[in-house]
Amino acid sequence: MNTPSNAGLESATGQWHTSVLPVLTPHLGLVLTGGGARSAYQVGVLKGVAELLRRGAVCLSDEYALIDAEGLVHAYPRTLLLRDGAVAQIPVAPRELDATVATTPARVGWILALRYDCAASWSIQPEPQSAALLTLLQNTPHVLAERPEMVSAFQKAVAGAACYSGSRAEAADAVIHILRLVSAST
């Protein structure tokens, strides 16, 4: 698995940043919304990230959330590998979706743990931040015994977040609901 290490973080510009360390990487998709408000939330699926970027969200990551010791999320932009109904993956850079990449760390505003179900309609319910913390821990490639500082960093990340769990159908439909949820909260 290709995950960032403690050696440093290479940005999209090729510069190495060491102030982000230690980097913790739960497997999430994140974007910024709200006209400059630094709010990030889990989408959990690449199609959802791509659709949010098409609708004006700022790219943080489609794959891993880089969370520092203070609970802030840093950009980890990579080429998105989209299927768009095809078997083969098509590489698409965020700029090809007219998206910009975040240049500053962001506080987490929303965490949505959504299960895909093609027969489901949008259905979410609030969940406690402790449940969102467990979701982050369950979706990280790190072993907790080797990185116990994850708990503190993730606690800080979820501290100000509105947390939800539920089900969704297709990404395009879910994005409409996500954007409504975010705009109703700001």
N, CA and C atoms as an extended XYZ file, in Angstrom:
558
Properties=species:S:1:pos:R:3:atomname:S:1:resname:S:1:resid:I:1 pbc="F F F"
N         0.850       -1.175        0.000 N   MET     1
C         0.000        0.000        0.000 CA  MET     1
C         0.890        1.231        0.000 C   MET     1
N         0.552        2.215       -0.802 N   ASN     2
C         1.342        3.422       -0.912 CA  ASN     2
C         0.766        4.485        0.011 C   ASN     2
N         1.333        4.609        1.208 N   THR     3
C         0.873        5.606        2.156 CA  THR     3
C         2.020        6.517        2.515 C   THR     3
N         1.713        7.741        2.913 N   PRO     4
C         2.768        8.658        3.326 CA  PRO     4
C         3.488        8.111        4.557 C   PRO     4
N         4.733        8.432        4.706 N   SER     5
C         5.492        7.955        5.846 CA  SER     5
C         5.905        9.114        6.724 C   SER     5
N         6.595        8.815        7.806 N   ASN     6
C         7.081        9.861        8.695 CA  ASN     6
C         8.267       10.608        8.121 C   ASN     6
N         8.787       10.201        6.990 N   ALA     7
C         9.947       10.864        6.403 CA  ALA     7
C         9.602       12.252        5.896 C   ALA     7
N         8.382       12.514        5.584 N   GLY     8
C         7.974       13.821        5.082 CA  GLY     8
C         6.813       13.682        4.137 C   GLY     8
N         6.272       14.787        3.721 N   LEU     9
C         5.125       14.801        2.838 CA  LEU     9
C         5.470       15.627        1.619 C   LEU     9
N         5.368       15.043        0.450 N   GLU    10
C         5.642       15.784       -0.774 CA  GLU    10
C         4.340       16.396       -1.260 C   GLU    10
N         4.329       17.680       -1.437 N   SER    11
C         3.126       18.366       -1.890 CA  SER    11
C         3.009       18.254       -3.407 C   SER    11
N         1.910       18.775       -3.930 N   ALA    12
C         1.690       18.747       -5.371 CA  ALA    12
C         2.756       19.553       -6.109 C   ALA    12
N         3.403       20.485       -5.422 N   THR    13
C         4.433       21.299       -6.055 CA  THR    13
C         5.802       20.645       -5.978 C   THR    13
N         5.893       19.496       -5.324 N   GLY    14
C         7.167       18.799       -5.218 CA  GLY    14
C         7.995       19.225       -4.021 C   GLY    14
N         7.472       20.120       -3.183 N   GLN    15
C         8.205       20.552       -1.999 CA  GLN    15
C         7.915       19.586       -0.855 C   GLN    15
N         8.927       19.327       -0.031 N   TRP    16
C         8.754       18.436        1.112 CA  TRP    16
C         8.388       19.247        2.338 C   TRP    16
N         7.399       18.775        3.061 N   HIS    17
C         6.952       19.433        4.287 CA  HIS    17
C         7.160       18.471        5.444 C   HIS    17
N         7.817       18.930        6.491 N   THR    18
C         7.998       18.075        7.657 CA  THR    18
C         7.193       18.571        8.848 C   THR    18
N         6.581       19.738        8.741 N   SER    19
C         5.806       20.265        9.856 CA  SER    19
C         4.495       19.512       10.050 C   SER    19
N         4.088       18.714        9.092 N   VAL    20
C         2.840       17.967        9.165 CA  VAL    20
C         2.991       16.740       10.071 C   VAL    20
N         4.190       16.358       10.348 N   LEU    21
C         4.450       15.091       11.006 CA  LEU    21
C         4.144       15.138       12.484 C   LEU    21
N         3.691       14.032       13.092 N   PRO    22
C         3.479       12.757       12.431 CA  PRO    22
C         2.175       12.762       11.626 C   PRO    22
N         2.231       12.165       10.481 N   VAL    23
C         1.079       12.092        9.590 CA  VAL    23
C         0.311       10.804        9.877 C   VAL    23
N        -0.975       10.930       10.029 N   LEU    24
C        -1.845        9.787       10.245 CA  LEU    24
C        -2.797        9.723        9.067 C   LEU    24
N        -3.025        8.547        8.545 N   THR    25
C        -3.718        8.470        7.262 CA  THR    25
C        -4.912        7.522        7.262 C   THR    25
N        -6.059        7.938        7.796 N   PRO    26
C        -7.238        7.099        7.591 CA  PRO    26
C        -7.634        7.120        6.120 C   PRO    26
N        -8.260        6.064        5.670 N   HIS    27
C        -8.660        5.912        4.274 CA  HIS    27
C       -10.009        6.596        4.084 C   HIS    27
N        -9.988        7.836        3.567 N   LEU    28
C       -11.175        8.664        3.394 CA  LEU    28
C       -11.025        9.503        2.141 C   LEU    28
N       -12.127       10.019        1.665 N   GLY    29
C       -12.081       11.048        0.647 CA  GLY    29
C       -12.509       12.350        1.294 C   GLY    29
N       -11.791       13.435        1.046 N   LEU    30
C       -12.115       14.702        1.689 CA  LEU    30
C       -12.072       15.853        0.712 C   LEU    30
N       -12.983       16.800        0.915 N   VAL    31
C       -12.998       18.030        0.134 CA  VAL    31
C       -13.353       19.181        1.067 C   VAL    31
N       -13.122       20.398        0.608 N   LEU    32
C       -13.521       21.603        1.338 CA  LEU    32
C       -14.711       22.223        0.636 C   LEU    32
N       -15.637       22.738        1.418 N   THR    33
C       -16.793       23.432        0.851 CA  THR    33
C       -17.048       24.696        1.652 C   THR    33
N       -17.961       25.496        1.186 N   GLY    34
C       -18.410       26.638        1.957 CA  GLY    34
C       -17.688       27.932        1.669 C   GLY    34
N       -17.193       28.103        0.458 N   GLY    35
C       -16.602       29.371        0.082 CA  GLY    35
C       -15.462       29.814        0.980 C   GLY    35
N       -14.522       28.932        1.211 N   GLY    36
C       -13.362       29.285        2.015 CA  GLY    36
C       -13.432       28.732        3.426 C   GLY    36
N       -14.591       28.316        3.897 N   ALA    37
C       -14.679       27.689        5.211 CA  ALA    37
C       -13.884       26.398        5.160 C   ALA    37
N       -13.005       26.230        6.102 N   ARG    38
C       -12.143       25.058        6.097 CA  ARG    38
C       -12.839       23.893        6.781 C   ARG    38
N       -13.770       23.299        6.085 N   SER    39
C       -14.522       22.172        6.612 CA  SER    39
C       -14.299       20.967        5.719 C   SER    39
N       -13.966       19.859        6.319 N   ALA    40
C       -13.710       18.646        5.549 CA  ALA    40
C       -14.672       17.566        6.007 C   ALA    40
N       -15.035       16.686        5.108 N   TYR    41
C       -15.910       15.595        5.514 CA  TYR    41
C       -15.623       14.360        4.686 C   TYR    41
N       -15.968       13.230        5.274 N   GLN    42
C       -15.716       11.948        4.618 CA  GLN    42
C       -16.781       11.697        3.568 C   GLN    42
N       -16.358       11.364        2.394 N   VAL    43
C       -17.263       10.919        1.349 CA  VAL    43
C       -17.136        9.410        1.224 C   VAL    43
N       -15.918        8.927        1.266 N   GLY    44
C       -15.686        7.496        1.297 CA  GLY    44
C       -15.682        6.827       -0.055 C   GLY    44
N       -16.054        7.534       -1.106 N   VAL    45
C       -16.028        6.940       -2.437 CA  VAL    45
C       -15.453        7.940       -3.418 C   VAL    45
N       -14.670        7.441       -4.319 N   LEU    46
C       -14.011        8.281       -5.310 CA  LEU    46
C       -15.011        9.032       -6.183 C   LEU    46
N       -16.084        8.377       -6.585 N   LYS    47
C       -17.073        9.055       -7.426 CA  LYS    47
C       -17.674       10.251       -6.706 C   LYS    47
N       -17.889       10.106       -5.402 N   GLY    48
C       -18.430       11.218       -4.625 CA  GLY    48
C       -17.472       12.386       -4.572 C   GLY    48
N       -16.188       12.105       -4.369 N   VAL    49
C       -15.183       13.161       -4.354 CA  VAL    49
C       -15.167       13.859       -5.707 C   VAL    49
N       -15.130       13.092       -6.779 N   ALA    50
C       -15.094       13.684       -8.121 CA  ALA    50
C       -16.327       14.557       -8.365 C   ALA    50
N       -17.487       14.097       -7.956 N   GLU    51
C       -18.709       14.869       -8.164 CA  GLU    51
C       -18.697       16.151       -7.338 C   GLU    51
N       -18.207       16.085       -6.101 N   LEU    52
C       -18.101       17.289       -5.286 CA  LEU    52
C       -17.112       18.282       -5.893 C   LEU    52
N       -16.006       17.784       -6.435 N   LEU    53
C       -15.034       18.673       -7.087 CA  LEU    53
C       -15.654       19.342       -8.302 C   LEU    53
N       -16.444       18.597       -9.064 N   ARG    54
C       -17.123       19.175      -10.236 CA  ARG    54
C       -18.061       20.305       -9.824 C   ARG    54
N       -18.563       20.230       -8.601 N   ARG    55
C       -19.531       21.220       -8.110 CA  ARG    55
C       -18.885       22.323       -7.288 C   ARG    55
N       -17.557       22.423       -7.356 N   GLY    56
C       -16.888       23.565       -6.751 CA  GLY    56
C       -16.164       23.317       -5.444 C   GLY    56
N       -16.163       22.103       -4.932 N   ALA    57
C       -15.421       21.826       -3.700 CA  ALA    57
C       -13.924       21.908       -3.977 C   ALA    57
N       -13.160       22.166       -2.944 N   VAL    58
C       -11.703       22.247       -3.030 CA  VAL    58
C       -11.129       20.891       -2.647 C   VAL    58
N       -10.166       20.418       -3.394 N   CYS    59
C        -9.618       19.074       -3.202 CA  CYS    59
C        -8.662       19.004       -2.012 C   CYS    59
N        -8.916       18.062       -1.126 N   LEU    60
C        -7.956       17.682       -0.098 CA  LEU    60
C        -7.364       16.330       -0.474 C   LEU    60
N        -8.216       15.324       -0.665 N   SER    61
C        -7.738       13.996       -1.022 CA  SER    61
C        -8.895       13.128       -1.475 C   SER    61
N        -8.582       12.185       -2.338 N   ASP    62
C        -9.580       11.192       -2.721 CA  ASP    62
C        -9.275        9.859       -2.056 C   ASP    62
N        -8.176        9.771       -1.364 N   GLU    63
C        -7.719        8.472       -0.879 CA  GLU    63
C        -7.407        8.459        0.612 C   GLU    63
N        -6.537        9.339        1.062 N   TYR    64
C        -6.121        9.347        2.455 CA  TYR    64
C        -6.282       10.731        3.050 C   TYR    64
N        -6.716       10.772        4.308 N   ALA    65
C        -6.774       12.022        5.051 CA  ALA    65
C        -5.484       12.143        5.833 C   ALA    65
N        -4.713       13.178        5.561 N   LEU    66
C        -3.480       13.411        6.303 CA  LEU    66
C        -3.821       14.278        7.508 C   LEU    66
N        -3.863       13.653        8.670 N   ILE    67
C        -4.267       14.328        9.899 CA  ILE    67
C        -3.046       14.503       10.782 C   ILE    67
N        -2.787       15.752       11.174 N   ASP    68
C        -1.621       16.011       12.018 CA  ASP    68
C        -1.976       15.856       13.495 C   ASP    68
N        -1.011       16.079       14.358 N   ALA    69
C        -1.184       15.888       15.790 CA  ALA    69
C        -2.224       16.827       16.391 C   ALA    69
N        -2.513       17.945       15.705 N   GLU    70
C        -3.519       18.896       16.180 CA  GLU    70
C        -4.916       18.592       15.632 C   GLU    70
N        -5.042       17.537       14.835 N   GLY    71
C        -6.338       17.166       14.274 CA  GLY    71
C        -6.688       17.886       12.996 C   GLY    71
N        -5.744       18.621       12.426 N   LEU    72
C        -5.991       19.320       11.165 CA  LEU    72
C        -5.725       18.395        9.988 C   LEU    72
N        -6.484       18.588        8.919 N   VAL    73
C        -6.330       17.786        7.708 CA  VAL    73
C        -5.507       18.573        6.702 C   VAL    73
N        -4.539       17.899        6.087 N   HIS    74
C        -3.673       18.510        5.075 CA  HIS    74
C        -3.969       17.882        3.719 C   HIS    74
N        -3.772       18.651        2.676 N   ALA    75
C        -4.024       18.158        1.318 CA  ALA    75
C        -3.068       17.031        0.960 C   ALA    75
N        -3.612       16.040        0.300 N   TYR    76
C        -2.842       14.929       -0.274 CA  TYR    76
C        -3.440       14.654       -1.645 C   TYR    76
N        -3.278       15.633       -2.570 N   PRO    77
C        -3.917       15.499       -3.880 CA  PRO    77
C        -3.187       14.487       -4.750 C   PRO    77
N        -3.956       13.644       -5.361 N   ARG    78
C        -3.412       12.645       -6.279 CA  ARG    78
C        -4.341       12.575       -7.484 C   ARG    78
N        -3.884       11.922       -8.492 N   THR    79
C        -4.741       11.693       -9.648 CA  THR    79
C        -5.879       10.770       -9.239 C   THR    79
N        -7.092       11.160       -9.580 N   LEU    80
C        -8.256       10.332       -9.285 CA  LEU    80
C        -8.351        9.260      -10.361 C   LEU    80
N        -8.662        8.048       -9.981 N   LEU    81
C        -8.847        6.960      -10.946 CA  LEU    81
C       -10.336        6.669      -11.038 C   LEU    81
N       -10.974        7.246      -12.050 N   LEU    82
C       -12.427        7.150      -12.208 CA  LEU    82
C       -12.804        6.023      -13.153 C   LEU    82
N       -13.957        5.442      -12.891 N   ARG    83
C       -14.469        4.390      -13.774 CA  ARG    83
C       -15.569        4.926      -14.677 C   ARG    83
N       -16.424        5.764      -14.157 N   ASP    84
C       -17.544        6.323      -14.925 CA  ASP    84
C       -18.247        5.278      -15.784 C   ASP    84
N       -18.593        4.163      -15.169 N   GLY    85
C       -19.329        3.111      -15.846 CA  GLY    85
C       -18.471        2.127      -16.610 C   GLY    85
N       -17.191        2.377      -16.730 N   ALA    86
C       -16.297        1.490      -17.476 CA  ALA    86
C       -15.538        0.591      -16.512 C   ALA    86
N       -15.021       -0.501      -17.016 N   VAL    87
C       -14.220       -1.413      -16.213 CA  VAL    87
C       -12.839       -0.818      -15.978 C   VAL    87
N       -12.263       -0.230      -17.022 N   ALA    88
C       -10.931        0.356      -16.920 CA  ALA    88
C       -10.992        1.674      -16.156 C   ALA    88
N        -9.947        1.942      -15.375 N   GLN    89
C        -9.866        3.197      -14.648 CA  GLN    89
C        -9.247        4.267      -15.531 C   GLN    89
N        -9.798        5.472      -15.424 N   ILE    90
C        -9.321        6.606      -16.212 CA  ILE    90
C        -8.693        7.608      -15.246 C   ILE    90
N        -7.385        7.919      -15.403 N   PRO    91
C        -6.769        8.901      -14.504 CA  PRO    91
C        -7.253       10.320      -14.821 C   PRO    91
N        -7.672       11.027      -13.776 N   VAL    92
C        -8.170       12.391      -13.920 CA  VAL    92
C        -7.558       13.239      -12.804 C   VAL    92
N        -6.849       14.295      -13.163 N   ALA    93
C        -6.291       15.219      -12.178 CA  ALA    93
C        -7.403       16.142      -11.679 C   ALA    93
N        -7.345       16.572      -10.418 N   PRO    94
C        -8.376       17.492       -9.911 CA  PRO    94
C        -8.566       18.719      -10.799 C   PRO    94
N        -7.489       19.249      -11.385 N   ARG    95
C        -7.621       20.440      -12.233 CA  ARG    95
C        -8.458       20.156      -13.488 C   ARG    95
N        -8.505       18.881      -13.928 N   GLU    96
C        -9.326       18.532      -15.082 CA  GLU    96
C       -10.816       18.607      -14.748 C   GLU    96
N       -11.130       18.639      -13.462 N   LEU    97
C       -12.510       18.805      -13.008 CA  LEU    97
C       -12.766       20.262      -12.609 C   LEU    97
N       -11.849       21.150      -13.019 N   ASP    98
C       -11.895       22.572      -12.658 CA  ASP    98
C       -11.844       22.775      -11.154 C   ASP    98
N       -11.154       21.878      -10.454 N   ALA    99
C       -11.039       21.971       -9.003 CA  ALA    99
C        -9.697       22.561       -8.612 C   ALA    99
N        -9.686       23.215       -7.483 N   THR   100
C        -8.433       23.696       -6.910 CA  THR   100
C        -8.060       22.771       -5.764 C   THR   100
N        -6.792       22.820       -5.383 N   VAL   101
C        -6.287       21.984       -4.296 CA  VAL   101
C        -6.054       22.872       -3.086 C   VAL   101
N        -6.456       22.401       -1.922 N   ALA   102
C        -6.268       23.157       -0.683 CA  ALA   102
C        -4.785       23.438       -0.465 C   ALA   102
N        -4.494       24.626        0.012 N   THR   103
C        -3.103       25.007        0.270 CA  THR   103
C        -2.825       25.198        1.752 C   THR   103
N        -3.858       25.158        2.572 N   THR   104
C        -3.693       25.298        4.018 CA  THR   104
C        -4.430       24.163        4.718 C   THR   104
N        -4.029       23.829        5.940 N   PRO   105
C        -4.726       22.779        6.691 CA  PRO   105
C        -6.171       23.182        6.969 C   PRO   105
N        -7.004       22.187        7.192 N   ALA   106
C        -8.429       22.427        7.431 CA  ALA   106
C        -8.901       21.702        8.680 C   ALA   106
N        -9.832       22.325        9.389 N   ARG   107
C       -10.515       21.653       10.492 CA  ARG   107
C       -11.599       20.766        9.892 C   ARG   107
N       -11.862       19.670       10.521 N   VAL   108
C       -12.916       18.771       10.057 CA  VAL   108
C       -14.261       19.344       10.505 C   VAL   108
N       -15.159       19.522        9.562 N   GLY   109
C       -16.483       20.060        9.853 CA  GLY   109
C       -17.568       19.001        9.890 C   GLY   109
N       -17.457       17.990        9.029 N   TRP   110
C       -18.451       16.932        8.930 CA  TRP   110
C       -17.753       15.609        8.693 C   TRP   110
N       -18.278       14.579        9.303 N   ILE   111
C       -17.838       13.215        9.001 CA  ILE   111
C       -19.093       12.429        8.672 C   ILE   111
N       -19.129       11.894        7.460 N   LEU   112
C       -20.262       11.083        7.022 CA  LEU   112
C       -19.760        9.678        6.728 C   LEU   112
N       -20.237        8.722        7.467 N   ALA   113
C       -19.903        7.316        7.233 CA  ALA   113
C       -21.105        6.714        6.510 C   ALA   113
N       -21.022        6.656        5.185 N   LEU   114
C       -22.156        6.253        4.362 CA  LEU   114
C       -21.898        4.910        3.698 C   LEU   114
N       -22.831        4.009        3.852 N   ARG   115
C       -22.763        2.714        3.183 CA  ARG   115
C       -23.466        2.828        1.828 C   ARG   115
N       -22.854        2.258        0.812 N   TYR   116
C       -23.478        2.242       -0.508 CA  TYR   116
C       -24.468        1.080       -0.572 C   TYR   116
N       -25.658        1.379       -1.052 N   ASP   117
C       -26.684        0.371       -1.286 CA  ASP   117
C       -27.480        0.848       -2.495 C   ASP   117
N       -27.360        0.133       -3.608 N   CYS   118
C       -27.998        0.594       -4.850 CA  CYS   118
C       -29.516        0.700       -4.716 C   CYS   118
N       -30.108       -0.033       -3.789 N   ALA   119
C       -31.555        0.009       -3.606 CA  ALA   119
C       -31.975        1.013       -2.527 C   ALA   119
N       -31.026        1.638       -1.892 N   ALA   120
C       -31.324        2.543       -0.776 CA  ALA   120
C       -31.615        3.945       -1.268 C   ALA   120
N       -32.288        4.687       -0.427 N   SER   121
C       -32.404        6.125       -0.635 CA  SER   121
C       -31.527        6.780        0.420 C   SER   121
N       -31.341        8.080        0.289 N   TRP   122
C       -30.528        8.826        1.248 CA  TRP   122
C       -31.145        8.686        2.632 C   TRP   122
N       -30.381        8.209        3.561 N   SER   123
C       -30.868        8.043        4.925 CA  SER   123
C       -29.688        8.180        5.873 C   SER   123
N       -29.687        9.271        6.654 N   ILE   124
C       -28.610        9.467        7.615 CA  ILE   124
C       -29.191        9.792        8.977 C   ILE   124
N       -28.392        9.545        9.997 N   GLN   125
C       -28.756        9.936       11.339 CA  GLN   125
C       -27.493       10.452       12.034 C   GLN   125
N       -27.671       11.415       12.942 N   PRO   126
C       -26.511       11.905       13.685 CA  PRO   126
C       -25.899       10.774       14.504 C   PRO   126
N       -24.598       10.834       14.679 N   GLU   127
C       -23.940        9.866       15.543 CA  GLU   127
C       -22.973       10.615       16.443 C   GLU   127
N       -22.685       10.048       17.594 N   PRO   128
C       -21.761       10.736       18.501 CA  PRO   128
C       -20.356       10.789       17.927 C   PRO   128
N       -19.596       11.777       18.363 N   GLN   129
C       -18.229       11.911       17.899 CA  GLN   129
C       -17.395       10.684       18.256 C   GLN   129
N       -17.745       10.004       19.328 N   SER   130
C       -17.010        8.784       19.692 CA  SER   130
C       -17.169        7.714       18.622 C   SER   130
N       -18.347        7.623       18.014 N   ALA   131
C       -18.562        6.652       16.933 CA  ALA   131
C       -17.764        7.061       15.694 C   ALA   131
N       -17.698        8.369       15.421 N   ALA   132
C       -16.898        8.841       14.286 CA  ALA   132
C       -15.413        8.571       14.528 C   ALA   132
N       -14.971        8.715       15.772 N   LEU   133
C       -13.594        8.390       16.119 CA  LEU   133
C       -13.297        6.921       15.809 C   LEU   133
N       -14.212        6.042       16.172 N   LEU   134
C       -14.029        4.615       15.864 CA  LEU   134
C       -14.013        4.378       14.359 C   LEU   134
N       -14.835        5.119       13.616 N   THR   135
C       -14.835        4.986       12.156 CA  THR   135
C       -13.473        5.362       11.588 C   THR   135
N       -12.887        6.458       12.080 N   LEU   136
C       -11.559        6.858       11.611 CA  LEU   136
C       -10.528        5.781       11.935 C   LEU   136
N       -10.580        5.257       13.147 N   LEU   137
C        -9.614        4.225       13.539 CA  LEU   137
C        -9.781        2.954       12.708 C   LEU   137
N       -11.018        2.600       12.380 N   GLN   138
C       -11.267        1.395       11.583 CA  GLN   138
C       -10.842        1.561       10.130 C   GLN   138
N       -10.697        2.797        9.685 N   ASN   139
C       -10.366        3.047        8.280 CA  ASN   139
C        -8.954        3.569        8.082 C   ASN   139
N        -8.070        3.265        8.991 N   THR   140
C        -6.685        3.673        8.843 CA  THR   140
C        -5.809        2.457        8.599 C   THR   140
N        -4.792        2.609        7.755 N   PRO   141
C        -3.904        1.474        7.506 CA  PRO   141
C        -2.854        1.288        8.606 C   PRO   141
N        -2.821        2.185        9.584 N   HIS   142
C        -1.841        2.074       10.663 CA  HIS   142
C        -2.309        1.086       11.722 C   HIS   142
N        -1.374        0.452       12.386 N   VAL   143
C        -1.671       -0.433       13.508 CA  VAL   143
C        -1.660        0.431       14.764 C   VAL   143
N        -2.753        0.406       15.510 N   LEU   144
C        -2.891        1.262       16.680 CA  LEU   144
C        -1.755        1.064       17.682 C   LEU   144
N        -1.333       -0.168       17.892 N   ALA   145
C        -0.254       -0.428       18.850 CA  ALA   145
C         1.052        0.246       18.431 C   ALA   145
N         1.233        0.428       17.135 N   GLU   146
C         2.455        1.073       16.632 CA  GLU   146
C         2.325        2.593       16.568 C   GLU   146
N         1.114        3.110       16.542 N   ARG   147
C         0.879        4.556       16.425 CA  ARG   147
C        -0.197        4.996       17.419 C   ARG   147
N         0.032        4.850       18.722 N   PRO   148
C        -1.010        5.201       19.706 CA  PRO   148
C        -1.394        6.680       19.677 C   PRO   148
N        -0.533        7.544       19.115 N   GLU   149
C        -0.859        8.969       19.028 CA  GLU   149
C        -2.038        9.237       18.085 C   GLU   149
N        -2.442        8.225       17.311 N   MET   150
C        -3.588        8.382       16.418 CA  MET   150
C        -4.837        8.761       17.200 C   MET   150
N        -5.023        8.145       18.351 N   VAL   151
C        -6.250        8.385       19.111 CA  VAL   151
C        -6.383        9.864       19.462 C   VAL   151
N        -5.332       10.468       19.978 N   SER   152
C        -5.372       11.879       20.348 CA  SER   152
C        -5.597       12.771       19.121 C   SER   152
N        -4.885       12.499       18.042 N   ALA   153
C        -5.043       13.302       16.819 CA  ALA   153
C        -6.451       13.168       16.257 C   ALA   153
N        -6.986       11.960       16.231 N   PHE   154
C        -8.331       11.749       15.705 CA  PHE   154
C        -9.383       12.349       16.633 C   PHE   154
N        -9.147       12.313       17.956 N   GLN   155
C       -10.071       12.966       18.889 CA  GLN   155
C       -10.145       14.455       18.587 C   GLN   155
N        -9.001       15.071       18.342 N   LYS   156
C        -8.977       16.487       18.002 CA  LYS   156
C        -9.660       16.735       16.665 C   LYS   156
N        -9.505       15.815       15.731 N   ALA   157
C       -10.128       15.972       14.409 CA  ALA   157
C       -11.648       15.938       14.497 C   ALA   157
N       -12.197       15.061       15.314 N   VAL   158
C       -13.663       14.931       15.390 CA  VAL   158
C       -14.294       15.898       16.385 C   VAL   158
N       -13.476       16.572       17.192 N   ALA   159
C       -14.001       17.399       18.287 CA  ALA   159
C       -15.025       18.435       17.842 C   ALA   159
N       -14.822       19.060       16.716 N   GLY   160
C       -15.765       20.078       16.263 CA  GLY   160
C       -16.639       19.627       15.110 C   GLY   160
N       -16.613       18.351       14.790 N   ALA   161
C       -17.307       17.856       13.599 CA  ALA   161
C       -18.739       17.433       13.895 C   ALA   161
N       -19.604       17.672       12.922 N   ALA   162
C       -20.942       17.093       12.927 CA  ALA   162
C       -20.806       15.713       12.296 C   ALA   162
N       -21.250       14.696       13.000 N   CYS   163
C       -21.008       13.314       12.558 CA  CYS   163
C       -22.319       12.618       12.227 C   CYS   163
N       -22.306       11.888       11.125 N   TYR   164
C       -23.495       11.186       10.655 CA  TYR   164
C       -23.091        9.817       10.125 C   TYR   164
N       -24.035        8.902       10.172 N   SER   165
C       -23.860        7.608        9.507 CA  SER   165
C       -25.157        7.296        8.795 C   SER   165
N       -25.076        6.373        7.845 N   GLY   166
C       -26.284        6.018        7.128 CA  GLY   166
C       -25.989        5.337        5.815 C   GLY   166
N       -26.957        5.437        4.913 N   SER   167
C       -26.821        4.784        3.619 CA  SER   167
C       -27.120        5.787        2.514 C   SER   167
N       -26.622        5.426        1.341 N   ARG   168
C       -26.822        6.266        0.169 CA  ARG   168
C       -26.897        5.363       -1.045 C   ARG   168
N       -27.450        5.892       -2.114 N   ALA   169
C       -27.453        5.175       -3.389 CA  ALA   169
C       -26.294        5.715       -4.215 C   ALA   169
N       -26.544        6.164       -5.404 N   GLU   170
C       -25.485        6.632       -6.302 CA  GLU   170
C       -24.831        7.912       -5.796 C   GLU   170
N       -23.567        8.076       -6.152 N   ALA   171
C       -22.773        9.207       -5.669 CA  ALA   171
C       -23.379       10.549       -6.060 C   ALA   171
N       -23.837       10.690       -7.287 N   ALA   172
C       -24.372       11.977       -7.745 CA  ALA   172
C       -25.563       12.404       -6.889 C   ALA   172
N       -26.426       11.464       -6.540 N   ASP   173
C       -27.570       11.767       -5.679 CA  ASP   173
C       -27.100       12.103       -4.270 C   ASP   173
N       -26.144       11.344       -3.761 N   ALA   174
C       -25.630       11.592       -2.409 CA  ALA   174
C       -25.004       12.976       -2.311 C   ALA   174
N       -24.305       13.398       -3.350 N   VAL   175
C       -23.650       14.704       -3.334 CA  VAL   175
C       -24.678       15.822       -3.170 C   VAL   175
N       -25.809       15.709       -3.811 N   ILE   176
C       -26.876       16.713       -3.662 CA  ILE   176
C       -27.276       16.821       -2.195 C   ILE   176
N       -27.471       15.683       -1.549 N   HIS   177
C       -27.861       15.676       -0.134 CA  HIS   177
C       -26.740       16.199        0.760 C   HIS   177
N       -25.498       15.829        0.448 N   ILE   178
C       -24.354       16.299        1.240 CA  ILE   178
C       -24.252       17.818        1.157 C   ILE   178
N       -24.375       18.363       -0.039 N   LEU   179
C       -24.274       19.813       -0.201 CA  LEU   179
C       -25.417       20.535        0.512 C   LEU   179
N       -26.606       19.956        0.524 N   ARG   180
C       -27.726       20.542        1.275 CA  ARG   180
C       -27.431       20.533        2.773 C   ARG   180
N       -26.903       19.416        3.255 N   LEU   181
C       -26.564       19.281        4.669 CA  LEU   181
C       -25.526       20.322        5.066 C   LEU   181
N       -24.483       20.461        4.251 N   VAL   182
C       -23.415       21.399        4.548 CA  VAL   182
C       -23.917       22.833        4.501 C   VAL   182
N       -24.703       23.173        3.479 N   SER   183
C       -25.179       24.557        3.362 CA  SER   183
C       -26.183       24.894        4.467 C   SER   183
N       -26.941       23.930        4.933 N   ALA   184
C       -27.882       24.174        6.036 CA  ALA   184
C       -27.135       24.390        7.357 C   ALA   184
N       -25.912       23.896        7.442 N   SER   185
C       -25.127       24.001        8.673 CA  SER   185
C       -24.272       25.251        8.729 C   SER   185
N       -24.114       25.942        7.586 N   THR   186
C       -23.213       27.104        7.574 CA  THR   186
C       -23.969       28.404        7.568 C   THR   186
